[in-house]
Amino acid sequence: MLIIGFIFFPFPLSPQQHSLLLIPLFVSLFLLFVGYLRGSKGKLSRFFGWIIFAFYWSTQPSSLYFYENGDIVNALICTAGVYVLVYFAYKEIYSNAPCLRWLAGTASISGLIYFTLENIPALRNGLINLVAYQSAFLLSIFSDRVMVDGDMIWYGKDYDLLLAHGSAPTAEIIFACTAIQSILFFVGMICSLNSKPSSKIHALLLTVPTIYVLNLFRNACIIFLSGSRIVSMNIAHNYIGKTGSLIALIILLFLTFKILPELNDQLSCVFDLPKVEGPAERFIKGRIVRR
C-alpha cells in the first residue's frame, strides 16, 4: 500500500486525486461506524473498514511531510499507522477483543466529523481564521508588534519588516493548527465508551475546552519564538510545539482515566492484543524469538 501511495499519489495531489481519495476515506469510516454499531456482528464490516482506511493513509505520508514544511514526525506516524490499521484488521479475524469495537467507534466518529469539516470550505476556513485571530490576540496582550490577516500572522521582526518593506508572514495557520484533530480524537474516544452519559459529558467538558485553549497558547508561543528569532519555525513548530502538545495530551488522558475508568480498560485491552495469538504471532514466537 505504501509503495502504491508513494508512486501514484506524490505531493502535491491534484484536485482529481484528492476527490478520488475521498471515496475510500468515507467508505472506510462508514464501514467502521456500522461495525461499531453492530457490535460482535460487525467484525466483517470493521475488517474491510480497517483495510480501506489503511489504504487511504498509505497515500498521505508525502503530503503530510511537504505540506507541513518537512514535518518528518507526522509523516513517520502516518507510515507506521498503515501497519497498525492493517494489524487491527488482522485482529478482527483472530480475536474477539472488545476494544476492537471501541477502536472502530473512536476512528469512525472522530474521522467522520473531522473530514466532513475539512472538506466544507466555509467551516474549515472559518475555524482557521478564528484560531488565527485568537492566537494573535494572545500575542497582542504582550506586544503591539502583531498583525493578523485571515490565516496569516506577522509578529516581532517580521512585523517590523512588513511595515518597512513588506515581508512574508511569521506563520500561516492551517487546519491542523486548530487542534481539531486532538479535540475530535478525545470526542470519538469518549463517546465510543459504554459509560454513563453524565460521565462522558464531564470528560468532554474537561478535555475539549482545555485542548482548544492550550492550542491557542501553543500557537502564540511558536509564533513568538519564531518571530523573535529565538529559534527557527521548524524547531519551534515540529519539536518544541509537538513536545508540549504531547505532554498536555498525556496529562489530559490520565485525568480522563479518573472520570472514565472504562477508558483504561479499553487501552489495556489494546496493548494486550498481541497476547491473543494468531498465525503472525505464532510465526514470530516460533521462528524469530527462538533464533
C-alpha positions in Angstrom: 0.0 0.0 0.0 2.8 2.4 0.9 4.7 1.7 -2.3 1.5 2.4 -4.3 0.9 5.6 -2.3 4.4 7.0 -2.9 4.3 6.2 -6.6 0.8 7.1 -7.6 -0.1 9.8 -5.0 3.1 12.0 -4.8 2.9 15.6 -3.3 1.2 17.7 -4.4 -2.0 15.8 -5.0 -4.1 17.0 -7.9 -7.7 18.1 -7.3 -8.8 14.9 -9.1 -6.6 12.7 -6.9 -7.9 14.5 -3.8 -11.5 14.0 -4.8 -10.9 10.3 -5.7 -9.3 9.6 -2.3 -12.5 10.8 -0.6 -14.3 7.7 -1.8 -12.1 5.1 0.1 -11.9 7.5 3.0 -15.6 7.9 3.7 -16.4 4.3 2.7 -13.9 3.1 5.3 -15.2 5.3 8.0 -18.8 4.3 7.2 -17.9 0.6 7.4 -16.1 1.2 10.7 -19.1 3.0 12.1 -21.5 0.3 11.0 -19.2 -2.3 12.5 -19.1 -0.3 15.8 -22.9 -0.1 15.9 -23.4 -3.8 15.2 -21.0 -5.0 18.0 -20.0 -8.6 17.7 -21.9 -9.0 14.4 -19.9 -6.2 12.8 -16.5 -7.9 12.6 -16.6 -8.2 8.8 -17.6 -4.6 8.3 -14.8 -3.5 10.6 -12.3 -5.7 8.9 -12.9 -4.1 5.5 -13.1 -0.7 7.1 -9.6 -1.0 8.6 -8.1 -2.3 5.3 -9.6 0.5 3.2 -8.7 3.1 5.9 -5.1 1.9 5.9 -5.1 2.3 2.1 -6.2 5.9 2.4 -3.4 6.7 4.9 -0.8 5.0 2.7 -1.3 7.8 0.2 -0.7 10.6 2.7 2.9 10.4 4.1 4.5 12.5 1.4 1.7 15.1 1.6 2.0 15.4 5.4 5.8 15.8 5.1 5.8 18.5 2.4 2.5 20.3 3.3 3.8 21.0 6.8 7.3 22.2 5.7 9.3 19.0 6.2 7.4 17.6 9.2 9.0 14.2 9.4 7.2 13.4 12.7 3.7 13.3 11.2 5.0 11.5 8.1 6.5 8.7 10.2 3.5 8.4 12.4 1.3 8.1 9.3 3.5 5.5 7.8 3.5 3.4 11.0 -0.2 3.9 11.2 -0.8 2.0 8.0 0.8 -1.1 9.6 -1.3 -0.5 12.8 -4.6 -0.3 10.9 -3.8 -3.5 9.0 -3.0 -5.2 12.3 -6.4 -4.2 13.6 -8.0 -5.8 10.6 -5.9 -8.9 11.2 -7.1 -9.0 14.8 -10.7 -8.7 13.8 -10.2 -12.3 12.3 -8.2 -13.8 15.1 -9.5 -12.1 18.2 -12.8 -11.2 19.9 -11.3 -8.4 22.0 -14.0 -5.8 22.9 -11.5 -2.9 22.3 -11.6 -3.6 18.6 -15.2 -2.3 18.5 -14.2 0.7 20.7 -11.3 1.5 18.3 -13.7 1.4 15.3 -16.1 3.7 17.1 -13.2 6.1 18.0 -11.9 6.2 14.5 -15.2 6.5 12.7 -16.8 9.1 15.0 -13.8 11.4 15.1 -12.9 10.7 11.4 -16.4 11.4 10.0 -16.6 14.7 11.8 -13.1 15.8 11.1 -13.1 15.0 7.3 -16.5 16.5 6.9 -15.4 19.7 8.4 -12.1 19.7 6.4 -14.0 19.3 3.1 -16.6 22.0 3.7 -14.6 25.2 2.8 -16.8 27.6 4.8 -16.5 25.6 8.0 -12.8 24.9 7.6 -11.7 28.4 6.7 -14.0 29.9 9.4 -12.3 27.8 12.1 -8.8 28.6 10.7 -9.4 32.4 10.7 -11.0 32.2 14.2 -7.9 30.4 15.6 -5.6 32.8 13.8 -7.3 35.8 15.3 -7.4 34.4 18.8 -3.8 33.3 18.7 -2.7 36.8 17.5 -4.9 38.3 20.3 -2.9 36.4 22.9 0.3 37.8 21.4 -1.1 41.3 21.3 -1.5 41.2 25.1 2.3 41.2 25.5 3.3 43.1 22.4 1.9 45.7 19.9 4.0 44.3 17.1 1.3 41.9 15.9 -0.8 41.8 12.8 -3.3 39.2 11.6 -4.9 39.0 8.1 -7.1 36.0 7.6 -4.9 33.0 8.3 -1.6 34.9 8.2 0.1 36.3 11.3 3.1 38.7 11.4 5.0 39.2 14.7 8.2 40.8 16.0 10.9 41.3 13.4 8.6 40.1 10.6 6.1 42.8 11.7 8.8 45.4 11.5 9.9 44.2 8.1 6.3 44.2 6.9 6.0 47.9 7.8 9.3 48.8 6.2 9.5 46.7 3.1 6.8 44.1 3.2 7.6 40.5 4.2 6.3 37.0 4.4 4.2 36.2 7.5 5.7 34.7 10.6 3.1 31.9 10.4 0.2 30.7 8.4 -2.5 28.9 10.4 -3.7 25.8 8.7 -6.4 23.4 9.6 -4.0 21.2 11.6 -3.2 24.3 13.8 -6.7 24.5 15.1 -6.3 21.4 17.4 -9.4 19.9 15.8 -7.6 16.6 15.4 -6.8 16.2 19.1 -10.3 17.5 20.1 -12.1 15.0 17.9 -9.8 12.2 19.0 -11.0 12.7 22.5 -14.6 13.1 21.4 -14.5 9.8 19.5 -12.6 8.0 22.2 -15.0 9.2 24.9 -18.3 8.8 23.0 -17.5 5.3 21.9 -17.2 4.0 25.5 -20.0 2.1 27.2 -20.2 4.5 30.1 -22.8 6.7 31.9 -23.8 9.8 29.8 -23.1 12.1 32.7 -19.5 10.8 33.0 -19.0 11.2 29.3 -20.3 14.8 29.4 -18.0 15.5 32.4 -15.0 14.2 30.5 -15.8 16.1 27.3 -16.2 19.4 29.3 -12.8 18.7 30.8 -10.9 17.9 27.6 -12.4 19.8 24.7 -12.2 23.4 26.0 -8.8 22.7 27.6 -7.3 21.4 24.4 -8.7 24.4 22.4 -7.3 27.0 24.8 -3.9 25.2 25.2 -3.6 25.1 21.5 -4.0 28.9 21.3 -1.2 29.3 23.7 0.9 26.8 21.7 0.3 28.8 18.5 1.2 32.0 20.3 4.4 30.5 21.7 5.5 29.1 18.4 5.0 32.5 16.7 6.7 34.3 19.5 9.8 32.0 19.3 10.0 32.2 15.5 9.1 35.9 15.1 11.6 36.9 17.8 14.3 34.8 16.0 14.9 32.8 19.2 14.7 29.5 17.2 13.6 28.6 13.7 10.0 27.9 12.8 11.0 24.3 12.2 12.3 23.8 15.7 9.5 25.8 17.3 6.7 24.0 15.5 8.0 20.5 14.9 9.9 19.9 18.1 9.0 22.4 20.9 5.3 22.7 19.9 4.8 19.0 19.3 6.5 18.0 22.6 4.4 20.4 24.6 1.2 19.2 22.9 2.1 15.6 23.6 2.8 16.3 27.3 -0.5 18.1 27.6 -2.5 15.4 25.9 -0.9 12.7 28.1 -1.9 14.7 31.2 -5.4 15.1 29.9 -5.6 11.4 29.2 -4.7 10.5 32.8 -7.3 12.9 34.1 -9.9 11.3 31.8 -9.0 7.9 33.3 -10.2 9.3 36.7 -13.6 10.2 35.2 -13.9 7.2 32.9 -12.2 4.1 34.3 -13.6 2.2 31.3 -11.1 4.0 29.1 -8.2 2.4 31.0 -9.8 -1.0 30.4 -10.1 -0.4 26.7 -6.5 0.8 26.4 -5.3 -2.2 28.4 -7.2 -4.4 26.0 -5.5 -2.7 23.0 -2.0 -3.4 24.5 -3.0 -7.0 25.2 -4.0 -7.7 21.6 -0.6 -9.4 20.8 -1.3 -11.9 23.6 -4.1 -13.4 21.6 -2.1 -15.5 19.2 -2.9 -15.8 15.5 -0.6 -17.1 12.7 1.6 -14.0 12.8 2.2 -14.2 16.5 2.9 -17.9 16.3 5.3 -17.3 13.4 7.2 -14.6 15.4 7.3 -16.7 18.5 8.3 -19.9 16.8 10.8 -18.7 14.1 12.2 -15.3 15.2 12.2 -15.3 19.0 13.8 -18.8 19.2 16.6 -17.6 17.0 
